[in-house]
Amino acid sequence: YSWFNNTGSAENQTGWFWLWGSEYVGDNLKSIYDPCPAGWKVAPPEALDFALGNVAELDEKPFGRYSRAYDLYFPYTGQRQSAFNGSHIRSLTNKMLVLTSSSASGNYYPVQGGLGGYSSYNSYTGAGYQLRCVREQTTAMPKGRLEGPRAVLIGNSITEVWQGRTDNKTFFSDNDYLPKGISGQTSLQISARFYNDVIVNDPACVVIACGVNDLAENDGQPCSIERVFADIRLMAETGAARGFKIVIGSTPPANRIWWQSEEWNAAHADLGQRVVELNRLLKQYAEERGFVYADYHSALKDDQNGLKLEYSWTPDDRVHPSAAGYAVMEKILKKAVDKALFDPNATDGDGQIDDLDKWEGWE
């Protein structure tokens, strides 16, 4: 199913992800390994999503689909039968349209676009999906006007279910926060949607918090903390390049994964300490870059680096916060976003907190 070496160090496992393009989402610059001719590049995921996302706008033709709006033709491509020596092309008669993008979403799954948008479902590097070259954007994308929400929160299920479980039902609307969490996603999958969920919304600040699904091996593969850190750093640098203020949220405490087996948990007894080590890297990085670090972990952990029972959604969950847990996180989050957006040069009367003594405890 794969043609690359996905073993060894974290660098070896992830080094191939961006062979055809920049690792910075939205950059749109291609690398020297891109197979398209000069001035053109393999389509990034957001381009495939843009072109193929609205199936209703594509006319069905005998051998493909045609977009009248953009005068683009997409021939049916089929899929290489990767499980049978990689020689057989199938599904042409089923009108299968799949294209490979310039980036990947996991150790086995390149991002691929088909009718209805892009995903990593049933995608393998050995599947031989065809490429579609698009014109290369050779200048950096302009910075946003920051006219969107005060903050976008991008993450996993802990972000996704926040609104439904908090007792403060107006917390997000009162503070102009936009949550963008998807359950089960790893940091790499989250970074793949950074353009659509963060950049397009043009916030003043982006809050990035994830990691537990990577360490829980949701994609079926062992994951190093360095890999998770690299994905979060990628999103932070991408947001900073666009002019957004950056808040790095710690991965909340977890020392047991309820959706994994007892055997898995026994073999991963060091999970709680791995979360601590990941957060150490994130905090150090935030301090070095001048970003704000929102330390959920210290406020929610028990003496075994797990989620305190009083803050757990159920006694057996110990990963997802309860309403009491979210109440703690809300105080930390608001202080972090306010600190990130604080402007010491602002004039009085603009609603900012100008008393810097109120920021004690941020050492």
C-alpha positions in Angstrom: 0.0 0.0 0.0 2.9 2.4 0.5 6.1 3.2 -1.5 8.0 5.1 1.2 9.7 4.1 4.4 7.5 5.0 7.4 9.7 3.5 10.0 12.6 4.9 12.1 12.9 8.4 13.5 10.1 10.9 13.5 12.0 12.9 10.9 12.1 9.9 8.6 8.4 9.2 9.1 7.3 12.8 8.3 10.0 14.0 5.9 8.2 13.0 2.8 4.9 14.7 3.7 5.6 17.9 1.8 7.9 16.7 -1.0 5.6 18.4 -3.5 4.9 21.6 -1.7 5.5 23.8 1.3 4.6 22.4 4.7 3.0 25.8 5.6 -0.7 25.6 4.9 -1.8 28.3 2.5 1.7 29.1 1.4 1.1 27.6 -2.1 4.7 27.5 -3.1 5.9 24.2 -4.6 9.2 22.4 -3.8 11.9 21.3 -6.2 10.4 17.8 -6.1 7.1 18.8 -7.6 6.6 16.9 -10.9 4.7 19.7 -12.6 6.4 22.1 -15.0 7.7 25.5 -14.1 4.9 27.9 -13.1 2.6 25.0 -12.2 2.3 22.7 -9.1 0.5 19.7 -7.8 -2.8 21.0 -6.4 -2.9 21.7 -2.7 -5.9 20.3 -0.7 -7.8 23.6 -0.6 -7.6 23.8 -4.4 -9.1 20.4 -4.8 -11.8 21.2 -2.3 -12.6 24.4 -4.1 -12.8 22.7 -7.5 -14.5 19.5 -6.5 -16.4 20.5 -3.4 -19.7 21.4 -5.0 -20.7 18.4 -7.1 -23.9 20.1 -8.1 -21.9 22.6 -10.2 -20.2 19.9 -12.2 -21.8 18.6 -15.3 -21.6 14.8 -15.8 -20.0 13.9 -19.1 -19.3 10.4 -20.7 -15.7 10.3 -19.4 -15.6 12.9 -16.6 -17.0 16.0 -15.0 -17.0 19.6 -16.3 -17.2 22.8 -14.4 -19.0 25.5 -16.4 -18.2 28.2 -13.8 -14.4 27.7 -14.2 -14.1 25.9 -17.6 -12.4 22.9 -16.0 -12.6 19.3 -17.1 -11.9 16.4 -14.7 -11.6 13.0 -16.4 -12.5 9.9 -14.5 -9.3 8.4 -13.2 -10.0 5.1 -11.5 -7.7 3.7 -8.8 -4.6 1.6 -9.0 -5.3 -1.8 -7.4 -2.5 -1.4 -4.8 -3.2 -4.6 -3.0 -2.5 -6.7 -6.2 1.0 -5.7 -7.2 -0.1 -2.2 -8.2 -0.9 -3.0 -11.9 -4.6 -3.0 -12.2 -6.7 0.2 -12.7 -10.2 -0.3 -11.5 -13.4 1.7 -11.0 -13.3 3.6 -14.3 -16.7 2.2 -15.2 -17.9 3.4 -11.8 -17.0 6.9 -12.8 -14.3 7.3 -10.1 -12.6 10.6 -9.9 -9.7 10.9 -7.5 -6.7 13.2 -7.5 -3.7 13.3 -5.2 -2.9 16.6 -3.5 0.5 18.1 -2.6 0.4 17.2 1.1 -0.4 14.2 3.3 -2.6 13.5 6.3 -0.9 10.5 7.9 1.8 7.9 7.7 -0.3 5.9 5.2 -2.8 8.3 3.8 -2.0 11.1 1.3 -4.8 13.7 1.1 -6.8 13.1 -2.0 -9.6 14.9 -3.7 -12.7 13.4 -5.3 -16.2 14.4 -6.0 -17.5 16.3 -2.9 -14.1 17.6 -1.7 -10.9 16.1 -0.2 -10.2 13.6 2.5 -7.8 10.8 3.4 -10.4 8.0 3.3 -9.3 4.9 1.4 -6.2 6.7 0.2 -2.8 5.0 -0.1 0.5 6.2 -1.6 0.6 3.1 -3.7 -2.8 3.7 -5.1 -1.3 5.8 -7.9 -3.9 8.5 -7.9 -3.4 11.0 -10.8 -2.2 14.5 -10.4 -3.7 17.8 -11.5 -1.3 20.6 -12.0 -2.6 24.1 -11.1 -0.9 27.5 -11.6 1.7 28.2 -8.9 1.1 31.3 -6.7 4.6 32.7 -6.5 4.0 35.5 -4.1 3.2 35.2 -0.4 -0.5 35.3 0.4 -1.5 38.7 1.7 -2.1 39.1 5.4 -5.7 39.0 6.6 -7.7 42.1 7.6 -8.5 40.4 10.9 -12.2 41.2 10.5 -13.3 37.8 11.6 -14.0 36.6 15.2 -11.9 37.5 18.1 -10.5 34.0 18.3 -10.9 30.7 16.4 -10.3 27.6 18.5 -9.1 24.7 16.4 -8.8 21.2 17.8 -10.4 17.8 18.4 -13.5 16.6 20.3 -12.5 18.5 23.4 -13.1 21.7 21.4 -16.0 20.3 19.5 -18.2 19.4 22.5 -17.2 22.4 24.6 -20.3 24.5 23.7 -22.7 21.7 24.5 -21.2 20.7 27.9 -20.4 24.1 29.4 -22.8 25.6 32.0 -22.0 29.0 30.5 -24.0 28.7 27.3 -23.1 32.2 26.1 -19.4 31.9 26.7 -18.4 31.7 23.0 -20.9 34.3 21.8 -20.1 36.7 24.6 -16.4 36.5 23.8 -16.7 36.2 20.0 -14.9 32.9 19.9 -15.5 30.4 17.0 -14.9 26.7 17.9 -13.6 24.5 15.2 -13.2 21.0 16.7 -13.7 17.6 15.0 -13.9 14.5 17.1 -11.2 11.9 16.8 -8.8 13.9 14.6 -5.1 13.9 15.0 -2.9 17.0 14.9 -2.0 16.3 11.2 -5.6 16.0 10.2 -6.4 19.2 12.1 -3.5 21.0 10.3 -4.9 19.8 7.0 -8.0 21.9 7.6 -6.2 24.9 9.0 -6.8 26.9 5.9 -10.6 26.3 5.7 -11.3 26.6 9.4 -8.9 29.3 10.5 -7.5 31.4 7.6 -10.8 31.7 5.8 -12.4 33.0 9.0 -9.7 35.7 9.4 -9.6 35.9 13.2 -7.6 38.2 15.4 -6.3 35.2 17.3 -6.1 31.4 16.8 -6.0 29.0 19.7 -4.5 25.6 18.9 -5.0 22.7 21.2 -4.8 19.0 20.4 -2.5 15.9 20.7 -4.4 13.3 22.7 -5.7 11.5 19.7 -2.2 11.2 18.2 -0.8 9.7 21.5 -3.9 7.4 21.5 -2.9 6.2 18.1 -6.2 7.0 16.5 -4.7 6.6 13.0 -3.5 3.1 14.0 0.1 4.0 14.1 2.6 4.8 16.9 3.1 8.6 17.1 6.1 10.4 18.6 5.5 13.6 20.7 8.0 15.3 18.3 5.5 14.6 15.4 2.6 16.2 17.3 4.8 19.1 18.2 5.8 19.6 14.6 2.1 19.7 13.5 1.2 22.2 16.1 4.2 24.4 15.3 3.2 24.3 11.6 -0.2 25.7 12.4 1.2 28.3 14.8 3.8 29.5 12.2 1.1 29.6 9.5 -1.2 31.7 11.6 1.5 34.0 12.7 2.6 34.6 9.1 -1.0 35.7 8.4 -0.9 38.2 11.2 -3.0 36.3 13.7 -2.0 36.3 17.4 -1.2 32.8 18.6 -2.3 30.9 21.7 -0.9 27.4 22.2 -3.2 25.3 24.4 -1.7 22.5 26.4 -2.9 19.0 25.8 -5.3 18.3 28.7 -4.2 15.5 31.1 -4.9 11.9 30.2 -3.2 8.7 31.5 -5.7 6.2 30.1 -7.6 6.0 26.8 -11.1 4.6 27.3 -11.7 3.7 23.7 -8.5 1.6 23.6 -8.3 -1.9 25.0 -6.9 -2.9 28.4 -4.0 -4.5 26.7 -3.3 -1.2 24.8 -3.5 0.8 28.0 -1.2 -1.6 29.8 1.4 -1.2 27.0 1.1 2.6 27.1 1.3 3.1 30.9 3.6 6.1 30.2 0.8 8.0 28.4 0.4 10.6 31.2 4.1 11.4 31.2 4.2 11.6 27.4 1.5 14.3 27.6 3.6 16.1 30.2 6.6 16.0 27.9 4.6 17.2 24.9 3.4 20.2 26.9 6.9 20.9 28.0 7.9 21.3 24.3 4.8 23.4 23.6 5.4 25.8 26.5 9.1 26.2 25.6 8.2 26.9 22.0 5.5 29.4 22.9 7.9 31.3 25.2 10.7 31.3 22.5 8.3 32.7 19.8 6.5 35.1 22.1 3.2 33.3 21.8 0.8 32.8 24.8 0.6 29.4 26.4 -2.7 28.3 27.9 -1.9 25.8 30.6 -5.1 23.6 30.9 -3.0 20.6 32.0 -1.7 22.0 35.3 -5.2 23.1 36.4 -7.0 19.8 35.5 -4.5 17.0 36.4 -4.4 14.7 39.3 -1.3 13.4 41.1 -0.9 10.7 38.4 -1.1 13.1 35.5 -4.6 12.0 34.6 -7.7 14.1 34.4 -9.2 14.7 37.9 -12.3 12.7 38.5 -14.2 15.9 39.4 -13.4 17.3 36.0 -14.1 14.2 33.9 -17.3 13.9 31.8 -17.9 10.5 33.2 -16.0 8.5 35.8 -14.8 6.2 33.1 -14.0 8.8 30.5 -11.0 10.6 32.0 -10.2 12.4 28.7 -13.1 14.7 28.0 -13.9 17.5 30.6 -17.2 17.9 32.4 -18.9 21.2 32.8 -16.8 21.8 35.9 -13.7 21.1 33.8 -14.7 23.4 31.1 -15.4 26.2 33.6 -11.8 26.0 34.6 -10.6 26.0 31.0 -12.8 29.0 30.2 -11.0 31.1 32.7 -7.6 30.1 31.4 -8.7 30.5 27.8 -10.1 34.0 28.2 -7.0 35.2 30.1 -4.8 33.7 27.3 -6.7 35.3 24.4 -6.9 38.7 26.2 -3.2 38.6 26.9 -2.4 37.7 23.2 -4.5 40.6 22.0 -3.4 43.1 24.5 -2.0 46.2 22.9 0.1 48.4 25.2 -0.1 51.3 22.7 -3.9 51.4 22.7 -5.6 54.6 23.9 -7.8 54.7 27.0 -11.5 54.0 26.5 -11.0 51.2 23.9 -12.2 48.5 26.2 -8.7 46.9 26.8 -7.2 46.0 30.1 -4.5 48.5 30.5 -3.4 47.5 34.0 -0.5 45.1 33.4 -0.6 44.1 37.1 -3.6 42.0 36.2 -1.4 39.6 34.4 0.3 38.2 37.4 0.7 34.4 37.3 1.9 34.3 33.7 5.5 33.4 34.6 
